[in-house]
Amino acid sequence: MEENSVSISERIKYWRNEKGLTQDALSKLADIPYTTLAKIESDVVKRPSIQTIMKIAKGLGVTIDELINE
C-alpha cells in the first residue's frame, strides 16, 4: 500500500545526521521528550502525531514536505 519504502524514522535520522544533531539536541530543538524521539527513530512509534512531526521538522529546520517525502 505504501509507495515510499523509506519510513518516517529513517527520514528523521537522515535529516538529523545531515544537520549534525544528536537525538538529545534535536529533542530539545523540537521541544519533545528525548524518549519520544528515540522511540520514533527506533520504530517503536511507527505513526507519530502530526503535531510531533511538525515539531521535529521545525527543530530540523526543514519543511514537513521535506521530512515526509523523498
N, C-alpha and C positions, 0 to 999 in steps of 0.2 A: 504494500500500500504506500509506504513512504518512498518518495523518489530519491531524496538525498540520502546517501549512505553514511554521511558524517553526522554524528549525534551532536546535540547541543553541548554536551560535556566536552567533546573533542574541539568544538569551535571555541568554547570559553578558554580551554587550555591553550589553544593555538594563539588567540589574541593576547592572553596573559603573558605567554612567553615572548611574543612579538614586542610587547611593551616592557619586557624585563621586570615583571612584577612577580612577587611571591604570592601564594594564596592568602597569607596574612595581610599583605599590603593591599591586595585587591579587595579583600573583605572590608577593610577599613575605608577604602575609597568608595566602595559601593554601599557602605553603611548597612551591611548584612552580617550576621554572625559567621565567624570563621567556619564553624561546623557545617553551616548550611552550604557554603561554597564548596567545602571539601566533599560533602555528600553529593552535590550536583556533579562535580568533576569526576567522582569515582562511580557515577551511575547508580548510586543508591537512590537518589531522587532523579527519576527519568523525565519528569514533566514539571519543571519549576513554574511557579506562577508568573504571569506576565509582569506583575509588579517587581518580582525578583529579577527577571530578565532585564527589565528597564533599568534597575539599579546597577546591575552588572555592566550593561552597555555603557551607562554614564560613567561608571568607575573606570572602565577601559578607555573611554574617550572615543567610542565608536557608535554608529547608529544601530538601532535594533536590527535593521535590514542587514547591515554588515555582519552582525553577530549571528543571525539565524540563517542567512543564505550564503551559499558558496560563492 
